[in-house]
Amino acid sequence: MTRPAAAPPATSSRRGLLLVGTAIVLTGFNLRTAVNSVGPVLEEIESGLGISSGLAGLITSMPLICFALIGFAGPPLAARYRDGHVLAAALAVMTLGLLARVSVPNVWVFLLGTVATMVGGALGNVLLPGLVKRWFPDRTGLLVGAYSTALAIGGAVASVSTGPIAERAGVDGWRWGLGIWAAFALVAALPWLFVPVRPGASRGNHTAVRLRALTHSRLAWLMAAFFGLQAMQAYVIVGWTAQYLRDQGMSQHTAGALVGLNALIVIPLNAVVPLGAVRQHLQRPMLLGFVACYLAGWTGLLLAPLTLTWLWVCLLGTGMGTFAMVLALFGLRGRTPESVSALSTVAQGWGYALAGVGPLLVGLLRGITGGYTGMFVIVYLGVGLLLVTGWTICRERYVDDEVPGLAAGRPPEPPVTEVAGADAPVVVRPRP
């Protein structure tokens, strides 16, 4: 589903644009707080709810599953209602979910609360890029950079501070460590209620982009596999690294701080990696470098988890540069804006669904074996598959050549319309 793209109203005041920009950045800050706050207190969650490692694995996988499923609802909702109201409602639901999952000592309430909590992150992933493009067409890079930085900061702050908050709160302190982020989500929801209606929006101009044809594209499946495998690495790191280090004897505070360090490393990588990834001759060397960092980081955690831990965490954070790399590759594997948008949306949706399997299996295998051998098998296998799929998608080719319906050749037709993908904005021209 799409919405007609338009420049911001000429009558928009600087105060109005400042309000929209503030709302976007505040929303970005909240996109990963609910996810990153779980890992540092996972042991306390298991104990407080009386759950197995398998259910703990489900908790760490649910964000990915929700991103895959709920995110696809964003464009239809935005086509029917005002974007600001959709995001305000999503953040309000996130607030209620954050409070609900820590208010009742019941695992099923916790799981339902987690689903509600992920509504804000999933819809924010989908809608923010389009809003930036619509309201700030001349400052898209600035605003995307601002909310991406806010996202990384929010995730890092949640990783670092959740453990100390739980420790200071005492008995059942993990509830405070998770629930405190509801206040930030509520604050982010308020500005959206006052964002003005964008003039010129018409439901009659909405059109749909058909994505089913991409199921016949080998490149689309490979891109989805690569995206899912790199996301699996990231969410195993976020969801289980802190608990692994604690089980090796590290304090809760230190383990959480190291996961936060990992999140901070990603900030400059997201700015630098795409500049190299758009150059064909650098793609495979970059891929080899990221794979080497993953292998070195995981091997260090396996053999010497309490020695030079900061180095292993930094290496894993560097390996996570594959996220920025695959986002750049989306734009290079389609001949037209329409094919790029279709590839990006479908590959990220399928990829998040695949990524959700990793943290879940880690929890199940930990419960069965009582250790982390299964986790290391999963991540090493994932790195190997990441290399294979990445090496293939780094060969210059186009999804249009595999799906003739997406090929170039149709005459350009105004108006240009925006499609909200899972992470990055794309622009296509509507079909008649």
N, C-alpha and C positions, 0 to 999 in steps of 0.2 A: 504494500500500500504506500502511496506517496502523497505528499502535500505540495501545492504549487510554491515554487521558490519566488521570493520577492525581496527586493531591497528593503531595508528598514524604512519606515515612514519618514518622509522628509520633515514632518512636524515633530518627530520624536525629540524630546529635550535631552540634554546631557544627563539630567537627573534620571529620566526614564531608562536610558541606556546603562547608567551606573547601577540602577536597580536590577536590570536583567543580568548584567555582568556579575554582580554580587551573588545573585541567586544561582548562577551557573557554577561559580567557584565554590560556594558553600555546598552545593549538591555534589560536586566532584570530590570534596573532602570526605563525604559520607559513603562513597561508592564501595569502599573496601574495609571500613572500620568493623562492620559486623563479621566479616570473613576473618580478618587478621587477628581479632581479639580472642578467637576460640583456641588457637594452638597453645598459647602460653598457659592456659588453665584447663587443658583437656583432661589432665589427671583428676583435677577437682570435680569436673563435670561428670566423669565416669563414677567417681565415688559418691557425689551428691545425688545423682539420679539412679545409682545402682545398676549401671548398664555394662554390657560387655564391650570388648574392643571392636567387635563387629559393628555394633550400633554406633560406637565412636567414629568408626570409619565412615558410616553412613552420614553422620553429622558433618564430617569434613568434606564429603562429596556433594552434599546437597546444594551448596552455592553454585557449583558448575551445572548441575542438573537444572536448577532454577534459571540460571542465565540462558541455558539452551532453550527452555520451554517458554518461560515468561517473556523473554526478550522479543519473541516474534509477535507478541500481542501489542507491542508499543506502537508501530505504525497504524494499525487499525484504530486503536484508541485515540491517537493523535488526529486521525482523519475525522473522527466523530466529535471530539471535544477539544477545547483549547489546550494547547501544550502546557501552559502554566498550571491549569487545573489538574491535568493528568499527573504532572510531577508533584504538585502539592499533595494530591491524594496518595500517590505512591510513597512519598516520604512520611505521610501520616500513618499509612499502613505499616511502614517500616518501624516507626516509633512504637506502635502498638505491639508489633511482633517482638521487638527487643524487650519490651516490658513483660509480655506474656510468657516468653520462654524462661524467664528467671523468677516468675512469681509463684509458680506451682511446681512442686517436686514430682512431676510426672513426665516421663520420657516422651509420651505422645504429644502432650501439650508443648514440650520443648521443640519437637520436630515440626509441628504445625506453626509454632511461633517462628521457627527458622525459615519456613517457606514464606510467611508474611514479611519477615525481615528482608528477604532477598528481592522482594518486589521493587523496592527503591533502587537497589543496585542494578537489577536487570533492565528496568525501564530507563534509568539514567544512562546506561550504556548505549541504549538505542536512540534516545531523543536528544541528548545534549549536543552531539555533532551537528544535527540539523538546525538546532536553535542558534548555535554559534554562527553558522553560515547565513542564517536568515537575518539576524539582528546586527551582525558585525561582518558584513561581506568584505570590507576593506581591512579588517583586523583579525581575520580567521586564525592565522598562525599564532598571534598573540594570545587570543582567548583559549584556543585549544591547548597551547602550552601552559596557560595559567591553570586551567582545570585539571590537566594531566599532572601537573606538579602538585596541585592540591590533593589529587587522588593518591599519589605516591606518599605525600606527607601524612595524609590521614591513615593510610595503611601502616606506615612506619610508627606513627604515634601510638596507634592501637597495639601494635606488637610490643613496643617498649613499655608502655604504661599499664597495660592490663594486669600483668603479674604483680607489680608493686601495689596497685589499687586493691587487688584481691588480698594481698598479704596484710595491708593495713586495716582492711575491713574485718579481719578475723574470721570467725566461723561462718561458713557459707559465703566467704568473701568473693568467690567467683561470680556470684549473682550480681554484686556491685560492679565487678570488672567487666561483665558483659552488658549490664543494664544501663550503665552511665552514658553509653553512646546514643541512647534514645534522646537525650537532651539536645545533642548536636543535630540529629535528624529532624527534630521538631523545629529548631531554629532555622534550618535550611528550607523547611516547607513554607514558612511564613512569607518570605518575599514573593514567592510565585503567586500568591493570592492577589497581589497588587500589580502584577505585570499587565500592561495594557493589551487589549486585543490587537492583533496585527491586522491592519486594514488590508482589504483586497482578498482575504481568504474566502474561498468558496468551495463548498462541498461538492458542487457539480464539476469542479476541475480535478478532483481526485481521480487517480488512475491506479491500476494494479500492474505490477511487474511479475510475469510468470517465471517461476524459478524451477519448476519441475523438470524442465529439459536438461538441467545440469546433472541429473542422476545418470545420464548417459555419457558424461565426460570423465575420462580417466584422470585428467589433470585436476578437475574439481575434487575428486575423491582423494588424490594425493595431497592437494592443498589442505583439505579438511583433516587428513591424517597428520600432516606436519603441524598444523595449528593445534590439534588436540593433544599431540605428544608433547609439544612445548608447554601447553597449559597444564598438562598432567605433572610435568616436572615442577612447575611453579607452585601448584597447589599441594603437592606432597611436601615441598619445602615449607610452605606456609603452614600447612596443617599438622605436620608430624615432626619436623626438625626439632622444635622446642621440646616436645615430649621425649624424643629420643635422647637428647642431651641431658634432660633431667633424669632419665632412667640410667644414664651413665654416671650420675653423681653430681651434675651441675645444678646450681641453685635456680629456682624459678625466675628470679630477677635477671640473672645473667643470660639464661637461655632465651628469654623474651627479648632482651637487648640485642642479642646476636641476630635474631630473626629480623628485628628492626633495622639493623645494619644492612642486612641483605636487601631490604626494601629501599633503603636510601641509595644504594649503588645503582639501582635501576633508573633513577631519575636522569642522570646525565647520559646514560646509554640510550634512552628513548629519544634523546635529541640528536645524538651523533650517528647511531647505527644506520638510520635510513639514508643518510648522505652517502654512505659507502654501498649500501645494498642496491641503489639504483644503477650502479656501475656493474655491468655484466661480468667483467674480469675479476671483480673483487668478491663476488657472491660465494663461490665455493671456498676460497681461502677464509672468509669470515665464518662460514659454516664449520669448517674444520677447527677454527679457533674456539668457537663456542662449545663444540663437542668436547674438545680437549679440556676446557675449563670444567665442564660437567663431570667428566671422568676423574679429573684430579680432585675436585671438591668432594665428590661422593667417596672416592677411595680414601681421602684424608679422614673423613668422618667415620669410615668403617674401621680403619686401622689405628687411628690416633684421635678419637673424638674429643679428648680433653687437652690435647696438645696442638697449639697453633690453630685453635678452633676458628678464630677470626679470619685466618687465611682461607680455610676451607669454605667458610660462609661467603667470603668475598668472591671466591672462584665460582661458586654456584650462582651468585648474583650476576656475575659477568656472563655466565652461560645463558642466563635468562634474557640476554640481548636478542635471542631468537624471536622473541615476541615482536620487537620493533622491526626485525628483519622480515618476518612474514607479512606484516602490515604493508611494508614497502613492496613486496613481491606481488601482492594483490593488484596493485596498479600497473604492474609490468606484464601480467599474464592475460590481459584482455586488450583487444584492439579498439574497443569503443567504450565510452563511459558506461553504457548500459551493461555490457558484458562484465566490466570491472565490478559494478555494483552487485550484479547477480552472483558472481564468484565470491565476493567478500561476504555477503550476507549468508549464503548457503554454507560456505566452508566454515565460517565461525560458528554457525548454529550446530552443524554436525560435529565440529571439533570440540565444542564445550561438552556435548553429550558423551563423546569418547573420553574426554579428560576426566569426567566424573568417576570413571571406573577405577582410576589409580588410587586415590585416597581411600576409597571403599575397600579395595583389595588389601591395602596395607593394614587397615584395621582388622579385617577378617583373618588374615594370616598371622597377625600379632596375637589375636585371641587363640588361634589354634596352636601355634608353636611357642607362645610365651616370649618371643624375641622379635628381632627386626631383620632376620635373614630374608624374609619375604619382601620387605621393603626394598632392600638393596637389589634383589633379583629383579623386581619391577622397574626400578629406576635405571639399572644397567641395561636391561632389555629395551626400555624406552629410549635411552640414548642411542643404542644401536639402530633402532628403527627410525629415530630422528635423523640420523646420518643418511640412511638409505633414501628416505622420502625427500629429505632436503636436497640431496645430491641430484635427484631426478627433477625436482621443480626448479632447480637453478639452471637447467637447460632452457635456452630461449625458445619458447613456444607459446601458443595462445589458445585459450579456451574456445574462442570463436571458431577455430578450425575444426574442433571436435563437435560443436553444436551449431549447425548452420543457421538456426533460428536467431542466434545472437550475433551473426556476422555483420560487418559493416556493409553499407550499400543503400540503406534506406535514406531518403532525403531528410534533412534536418527539419524538425517541426517544433516551433515554439508552442507553449512556453517550456523552459527548462524546469524540471522538477527534481526535488531532492528525495533521496531514499535514505532512511536511517538504517545503517548497518549495525553490527554488534559493537563495533568499536570506533570506526572511522567514517566520516561523511563521504558520500559519493554522489555524483550528479548524473542523471540520465535524461534522455528525451522521451516523452510519453508516446506510446503506440496510439494510432488512430482508433 
